[in-house]
Amino acid sequence: MSDHDFAKLYGDKIADVYDVWPGDAGPPPDADRAAPFLAALANGRPALELGVGTGRVAVPLAESGVEVHGVDSSARMLEILKEKSGGAVHGHQQDFGRLDLGERRFGLVFALFNTLFCLLTQDEQIACLRSAANCLETEGLLVLQCLNPKSLPDGSDVALVELEHDGVHLDVSKHDPVAQTLTAHHIVLSESGARFFPYTLRYSHPTELDLMARFAGFELRSRHADFDGAAYRPDSRYHVSVYARAHGD
């Protein structure tokens, strides 16, 4: 099964629980502040989200007045997105690593919650960034929200995410710092049985990400620890990086 096929099936499987996942399986704690941050960068121009999912950010961004498009490989994710947004977010079912949106151009392209790291090779990640560059206006911006690899546990880890009266949420993961991968299961145990939601990330360190972005024609404009603009530090859990088209591109 290809990475694209797995991503599609995985998205279809988790779509109905995606918005209510607790802990690390869900969005970062500042996700509700992403829309105002992105709206300011869009500055009245249309925006495109890669891996839009159910629209956890795309919907409030559209409600703020921004024209929002979103790409996802999961049909079920896009069905929920349409229901939530009333069609205000324009969904496109395709692989976000190989965008095909015709002549449409955007003032802002963004990929949040480690979406870029769902592509499991460096070459695929660079190709995605180049594809994003091709969708941008000349003065357009790219925003990536990614984990800081220094925040990952060493080796294998089992974490209690949430304990409820009728069930338990667990995260079981294995970190390979040589391959730069995190292989994990989000596990839900309840009286009705067990549900497993596997995922794999191939992460990049910020310096590697900046180099890949340069290969795709971008240069780093700013980097913060969150959407409120807090300073990025070595122990920050995430980074929010804003890239502009490099001069001469």
C-alpha positions as CSV (number, residue, x, y, z in Angstrom):
1,M,0.0,0.0,0.0
2,S,1.4,3.4,-1.0
3,D,1.8,6.3,1.5
4,H,-1.1,8.1,-0.3
5,D,-3.4,5.1,0.0
6,F,-2.6,4.6,3.7
7,A,-3.2,8.3,4.4
8,K,-6.6,8.2,2.7
9,L,-7.7,5.1,4.6
10,Y,-6.3,6.4,7.8
11,G,-8.1,9.7,7.3
12,D,-11.4,7.9,6.6
13,K,-11.0,5.8,9.7
14,I,-10.3,8.7,12.2
15,A,-12.6,11.3,10.6
16,D,-15.5,10.7,13.0
17,V,-13.4,11.1,16.1
18,Y,-10.8,13.5,14.9
19,D,-12.3,16.6,16.4
20,V,-12.6,15.1,19.9
21,W,-9.3,13.4,20.3
22,P,-7.6,14.4,23.6
23,G,-3.9,15.0,24.4
24,D,-1.2,14.7,21.8
25,A,-3.5,12.9,19.4
26,G,-5.5,16.1,19.1
27,P,-4.5,19.6,18.0
28,P,-1.9,21.6,20.0
29,P,-3.4,23.7,22.9
30,D,-3.2,27.0,20.9
31,A,-5.1,25.7,17.9
32,D,-8.0,28.1,18.5
33,R,-5.6,31.0,18.0
34,A,-4.3,29.8,14.7
35,A,-7.2,31.4,12.7
36,P,-6.5,35.0,13.7
37,F,-2.8,34.5,13.1
38,L,-3.4,33.1,9.6
39,A,-6.0,35.7,8.8
40,A,-3.6,38.5,9.4
41,L,-1.0,36.9,7.1
42,A,-3.6,36.2,4.4
43,N,-4.4,39.9,4.5
44,G,-7.6,39.6,2.4
45,R,-6.1,37.1,0.0
46,P,-7.3,33.5,-0.5
47,A,-5.7,30.7,1.6
48,L,-5.0,27.0,1.1
49,E,-4.6,24.4,3.8
50,L,-2.7,21.2,3.1
51,G,-4.3,18.3,5.0
52,V,-7.4,20.3,5.9
53,G,-9.1,17.3,7.6
54,T,-12.4,18.3,9.2
55,G,-11.5,22.0,9.2
56,R,-10.5,22.6,12.8
57,V,-8.7,25.7,11.6
58,A,-10.1,26.2,8.1
59,V,-13.7,26.7,9.3
60,P,-12.9,29.5,11.8
61,L,-10.6,31.0,9.3
62,A,-13.4,31.1,6.7
63,E,-15.7,32.5,9.3
64,S,-13.3,35.4,9.8
65,G,-13.9,36.4,6.1
66,V,-11.0,34.7,4.4
67,E,-11.6,32.6,1.2
68,V,-10.4,29.2,2.3
69,H,-9.6,26.1,0.2
70,G,-8.4,22.8,1.7
71,V,-6.8,19.7,0.3
72,D,-7.2,16.2,1.8
73,S,-7.0,12.7,0.5
74,S,-9.9,11.4,2.7
75,A,-13.4,11.7,1.3
76,R,-14.9,11.3,4.8
77,M,-12.8,14.1,6.2
78,L,-14.1,16.4,3.4
79,E,-17.7,15.3,3.9
80,I,-17.5,16.4,7.6
81,L,-15.7,19.6,6.5
82,K,-18.6,20.4,4.1
83,E,-21.1,19.8,6.9
84,K,-19.3,21.9,9.4
85,S,-18.6,24.8,7.1
86,G,-21.8,24.8,5.1
87,G,-19.7,24.8,2.0
88,A,-17.8,27.9,3.1
89,V,-14.5,26.0,2.9
90,H,-13.8,24.7,-0.6
91,G,-12.6,21.1,-0.3
92,H,-10.4,19.3,-2.9
93,Q,-9.8,15.6,-2.6
94,Q,-6.2,15.0,-3.7
95,D,-2.8,14.2,-2.3
96,F,-1.4,17.4,-0.7
97,G,2.1,16.3,-1.6
98,R,1.2,16.5,-5.3
99,L,-1.1,19.5,-5.7
100,D,-3.1,20.0,-8.9
101,L,-5.3,23.1,-8.5
102,G,-4.9,24.4,-12.0
103,E,-4.2,28.1,-12.4
104,R,-5.6,29.0,-9.0
105,R,-3.1,31.0,-6.8
106,F,-3.2,31.8,-3.1
107,G,-1.8,34.5,-0.9
108,L,-1.2,32.0,1.9
109,V,-0.6,28.2,2.0
110,F,-0.4,26.5,5.4
111,A,0.1,23.0,6.9
112,L,-0.4,22.6,10.6
113,F,-0.3,19.9,13.3
114,N,2.8,18.1,11.7
115,T,1.0,17.6,8.4
116,L,4.2,17.9,6.4
117,F,5.8,15.1,8.5
118,C,3.1,12.7,7.3
119,L,5.2,12.5,4.1
120,L,7.8,9.9,5.0
121,T,10.8,10.8,3.0
122,Q,12.8,14.0,2.6
123,D,12.3,14.0,-1.1
124,E,8.5,13.9,-0.7
125,Q,8.6,16.7,1.8
126,I,10.7,18.9,-0.6
127,A,8.3,18.0,-3.5
128,C,5.4,19.1,-1.3
129,L,7.1,22.4,-0.6
130,R,7.8,23.0,-4.3
131,S,4.2,22.2,-5.1
132,A,3.1,24.7,-2.5
133,A,5.4,27.3,-4.0
134,N,3.7,26.8,-7.3
135,C,0.3,27.6,-5.8
136,L,1.4,30.9,-4.2
137,E,1.2,34.4,-5.5
138,T,4.5,36.2,-6.0
139,E,4.2,37.8,-2.5
140,G,2.5,34.8,-1.0
141,L,3.5,33.2,2.3
142,L,3.9,29.6,3.6
143,V,3.2,28.7,7.2
144,L,4.3,25.4,8.8
145,Q,3.5,24.2,12.3
146,C,5.7,21.4,13.3
147,L,6.9,19.6,16.4
148,N,10.3,20.3,17.9
149,P,12.1,16.9,17.7
150,K,13.8,17.7,21.0
151,S,10.4,17.3,22.7
152,L,10.0,13.6,21.6
153,P,10.6,10.9,24.2
154,D,13.7,8.7,23.8
155,G,13.1,5.1,22.5
156,S,9.7,3.6,23.2
157,D,7.0,5.3,25.3
158,V,3.5,4.6,26.7
159,A,1.5,7.5,27.9
160,L,-1.9,7.8,29.5
161,V,-3.7,10.5,27.6
162,E,-7.1,10.4,29.2
163,L,-8.8,8.3,31.8
164,E,-12.6,8.2,31.7
165,H,-15.2,6.3,33.7
166,D,-15.9,4.1,30.7
167,G,-12.6,4.0,28.8
168,V,-8.9,4.9,28.5
169,H,-6.9,6.7,25.8
170,L,-3.3,5.7,25.4
171,D,-0.4,6.8,23.2
172,V,2.1,4.1,22.4
173,S,5.1,5.3,20.4
174,K,8.6,4.4,19.2
175,H,11.1,7.1,18.4
176,D,14.0,6.4,16.0
177,P,16.3,9.4,16.0
178,V,18.5,8.0,13.3
179,A,15.7,7.6,10.8
180,Q,13.9,10.6,12.2
181,T,10.7,8.8,12.6
182,L,8.0,8.5,15.2
183,T,5.8,5.4,14.8
184,A,2.8,5.4,17.1
185,H,-0.7,4.1,18.0
186,H,-3.4,6.1,19.6
187,I,-5.4,3.4,21.4
188,V,-8.9,3.7,22.8
189,L,-10.0,1.0,25.2
190,S,-13.6,0.8,26.3
191,E,-16.2,-1.8,27.3
192,S,-17.1,-2.2,23.6
193,G,-13.5,-3.2,22.8
194,A,-10.3,-1.6,21.5
195,R,-9.7,0.8,18.6
196,F,-6.3,1.4,17.2
197,F,-5.3,4.4,15.2
198,P,-1.7,4.0,13.8
199,Y,0.4,6.8,12.4
200,T,4.0,7.5,11.4
201,L,5.8,10.8,11.1
202,R,9.1,11.5,9.4
203,Y,10.2,14.7,11.2
204,S,12.7,17.3,10.2
205,H,14.7,19.5,12.6
206,P,14.1,23.2,12.1
207,T,17.5,23.7,10.4
208,E,16.8,20.9,8.0
209,L,13.3,22.3,7.3
210,D,14.8,25.7,6.5
211,L,17.2,24.0,4.0
212,M,14.4,22.0,2.3
213,A,12.4,25.2,2.1
214,R,15.3,27.0,0.4
215,F,15.5,24.1,-2.2
216,A,11.8,24.9,-2.8
217,G,12.4,28.6,-3.3
218,F,11.5,29.9,0.2
219,E,13.4,31.8,2.8
220,L,12.5,31.9,6.5
221,R,10.7,35.1,7.5
222,S,9.9,34.3,11.2
223,R,9.7,31.5,13.7
224,H,7.8,31.4,17.0
225,A,6.8,28.8,19.6
226,D,3.1,29.3,19.1
227,F,0.4,31.4,17.3
228,D,0.7,34.1,20.0
229,G,4.3,35.0,18.9
230,A,6.1,33.6,21.9
231,A,9.9,33.2,21.3
232,Y,11.0,29.9,19.9
233,R,13.4,28.2,22.3
234,P,15.3,24.8,22.3
235,D,12.7,23.4,24.7
236,S,9.7,24.7,22.8
237,R,7.3,21.9,22.0
238,Y,6.3,23.2,18.6
239,H,7.4,25.9,16.1
240,V,5.3,28.0,13.8
241,S,7.5,29.0,10.9
242,V,6.6,31.6,8.2
243,Y,8.3,31.4,4.9
244,A,8.3,33.9,2.0
245,R,9.3,33.4,-1.6
246,A,13.0,33.9,-2.0
247,H,14.1,37.0,-3.9
248,G,14.4,36.3,-7.6
249,D,11.8,33.5,-7.6
